[in-house]
Amino acid sequence: MTRTRIRVAGAAALAGATLLALSGCGKADMTKQGSPFQAAGGQRSVTLSVQTWVGAQANVAVAKYLLEHELKYHVDTVQVDEIPAWDALSQGRVDAILEDWGHPDQEQRYVKDKKTITAGGGNGVTGHIGWWVPKYWADKHPDVTDWKNLNKYADQLRTSESGSKGQLMDGSPSYVTNDKALVKNLKLDFEVVFAGSEAAQITQIQQFAKQKKPFLTYWYEPQWLFNQVPMVEVKLPKYTDACAEKGKEDPESIDCAYPTTPLQKFFNTEFAQGGSDAAAFLKNFHWTKEDQNEVSEMIASKGMSADEAGKAWVEKHPEVWKKWLPKK
Amino acid sequence: MTAATPTADTGAAPDQQGTLQSALQSRGLRKILILAVAAAVLVPLAHAKWSSGTWPSELTVDLNGPLGRTSDWIIDNRDSHPLFVYFLGHLSNAVVLSVRAVYQLLLLLGWTGVTAGVTLVAWRVAGVRIAATALVSFAVSGVLDMWLPTMQTLALMIVAVVASVVVGALLGLAGGLSERLFKILRPVLDTMQVLPAFAYLLPVVLVFGIGVPAALLATVVYAAPPMARLTALGLRGADPGVLEAVTSLGATGRQRLLTARLPLARKELLLGLNQTIMMALSMAVIASMIGAAGLGDRVYQALASVDVGAALAAAVPIVLLAIVMDRTTAAAGERMGADAAPSGPKLLRGWYAWAGVAVLTVLATVAGRLAGSTIWPSGWTVAIARPVNDFKEWMVDHLYSGVPVVGGTADWAAHFTSWVLDPLRDGLTALPWWGALLIVAALAWLIGTWRTALTATLALAAIGVLGVWKPSMNTLSQVLAALAVTLVLGFGIGILAAGSKRLEAILRPVLDVMQTMPQFVYLIPVVALFAVGRAPAAAAAVVYALPAVIRITTQGLRQVDPGAMESARSLGATRWQMLRQVQLPLARPALLLAVNQGVVLVLAVVIIGGLVGGGALGYDVVTGLAKGDLALGLVAGVAIVCLGLMLDRVTQPTQRRTTGKGA
């Protein structure tokens, strides 16, 4: 028994030593590890985080195309959920997030306390979260666009999933939502049904639209789906600072609409301060909702790859992106 | 597969079975009586102390605090603590270095070299047909414009499989040689296999950050258990006669291990390798959620823009890789098991053949380099995304609703939800917690020993203690409903396939695809067909679990003693009578194994269900990952393990067997 134990210990020590030898002994900085698939040979490279929604893909598609073709960088993209992306940004696994919808906890931790992440300013697009109904339905029942009348329509919005109540469809768990609290505090006869992912939610909305069925969904702007399925926003109680303050203390108590959010860029601090062309370029990156939607639409409904869509937009709008290039 | 039904020929004598059954009944009666007495004493007590239907809050433990603090500690110390700087950092570096080395090698070989090499190796190990499959598969991944991602996935897989095999074999060796270690190891392996991979993606990411090292380690955790299990099984199952003979010749412990036990176990070792490869590949897509790159990442990114066609284009190479690797290792296993004398000219045997493979690969590489392109030529690609999307649209349009007589899939889904899922869920959540414990105890005890009952009851109680009783009952209802559908379909199709060789041959590739197709790919089609909710979650579970149930059923029925069948036929039994009175009873162990596998596989899809509106535990795990909430995700993951453990004990009457294929 003791002999095996010694042998096991020996094996473990050997494995440890090999590991050390492999990585050149001493300290191994967890923040200095690139992807094994990165381009070799000293090529300058940037890693961008892509979130699951198409707007974020559009930002990255254009930035990637310009970085590769105008500034001669190699660009890696990583698709991860938002919170893990913040984590990756602080570790230097990712250099930039081009579209953040507001994560106060993460900002406090990484930007203010640890200073591993630097705020990069807005990307020019303003985001807005709200509740929406399809236009074909709102046209028939104009009063559905006020939350006070929603209970009247709960019957029409029933699905097998929401049971006896109306269905309010929410999307991915990573999205900022107070819908459960809203339904409770506004005394609505609705059940929040989580589609669980944006892909599922979009598929369901498209399916409803094809059937011209009524629906009520959590959704956000800017979004390409509006071009395919026109929707009208439902008015919720006005957003106020007092309500936001109250909500910060107790999220269960929120009873007003979502704020509009100027979407923010964030950079890894080392990357931002490194003085590279890529950092200067990404800091300058600033466009409009229309620009972004143009690219999103190409990706999501015209069946183009993100790279093709980025290229198409870049060729069409030199006046917008010329300003982003760092001054030589 | 044959190992899965070792008891198929016992209990064949009908009179013996009869007495056994009556004995079982009376013993069952006694167990029920004892439980009833215990319940009569305990339930009023419990009711008086915590008079509530759902799990009493006094009996829960809140893990939010400690788990939250753990995750904060990791984030704060990750860059400075010696544990990370001197150990985990090196581990992570080593992973990056080895994956990079393999990837560079694959790029160096170019598409000609890789294709030639894999084809030749497959031919050498497994024969011409599988070599042809390999050739076609690699060509297809090139044609689909997926060459680079395929190489990335392949590099990751090679390193992950090697690491899993090493870890698994070491664990298995320990378990195979020491009874005590084996006892400790078994529950650990059980947990590793049932714990949904999503639940440990988050801890792995916290420690290693997103990227390849995290993805690789998550893959190893998932893929090492079958290797460990089968290694231990092989070592323990070695013929005692042979071992005794070797010992009597004066061999030392180590000699006995190297010259007798390991060679005798090589069939199990190869099966373990085969299983490990399959599990590693099934992680390729899930690991893409934490930045693994490669094919999985393409599937995942395609999902974000709701593009089934693009997802399929990336999924097809995964399926093909899986099929090639599965067939090659399986064929190697069979050859080894058969101990057939090698055939063919001497030049094609032994090291000559391997040298030949190497030389030809190098030649192909050089030829490819001379021709100019090491990556698949861009002109030789076909875009399948659009036609696939068109086909999906067409299918959804025609099946969603308004199909005459049978109704559309949307109607089925709605009916399934309100007629099956809702009553089940409401029933389970309304069931008082002590009632649920009693039922589980009774079921498990009737089927097994008091130990089984205790484990099952404790597993269920743990769910209550963790404070996730309600979502767990919701998940349980979905699992039971999906399981019922899977079993009805699986047994039905399995019985048909057992009766017809041709049907089985047609089914085989279909089942292969169903088993290896990444679940993310059918996420959008199931939502399009069945609308967001618990119904598409159930549909996804059925698609995933069905192949294993069909296969085990078919195998089980096929292996029924031909003598028994013959005598039944000579007595003038009709086909239906034979099936009902001879085949099915005799194949009972296989059918039970099918049920058990069904449970495990359906549970594995609970998380995917969370992505299409299944809610409950699956949604919690996904939320935990998305929001970086270690407590939420991990607790929900553990609850899924407990459900799995409970269901396993309730459905697995005989001695636990090692899982067969598709586990």
Interface residues (C-beta under 8 A of the other chain):
Chain A: G16 L19 L20 L22 S23 K27 A28 D29 M30 T31 Q33 G34 S35 P36 F37 A40 V50 T52 W53 V54 Q57 V78 Q79 V80 D81 E82 I83 P84 A85 W86 D87 A88 Q91 R93 V94 R109 T159 S160 E161 G163 M169 S172 P173 S174 V193 F194 A195 G196 S197 E198 A199 A200 Q201 I202 T203 Q204 Q206 Q207 K210 Q211 I299 A300 G303 S305
Chain B: I75 R78 D79 F84 V85 Y86 F87 L88 G89 H90 L91 S92 N93 A94 V96 L97 V99 R100 Y103 Q104 Q152 A155 L202 V205 L206 F208 G209 I210 G211 V212 P213 S288 M289 I290 G291 A293 G294 D297 Y300 Q301 L303 A304 S305 V306 D307 G309 A310 A385 R386 N389 V396 D397 Y400 S401 A413 A414 H415 T417 S418 D422 L523 I524 V527 A528 A531 V532 G533 R534 A535 P536 G609 G610 L611 V612 G613 G614 G615 G618 Y619 V622 T623 L625 A626 K627 G628
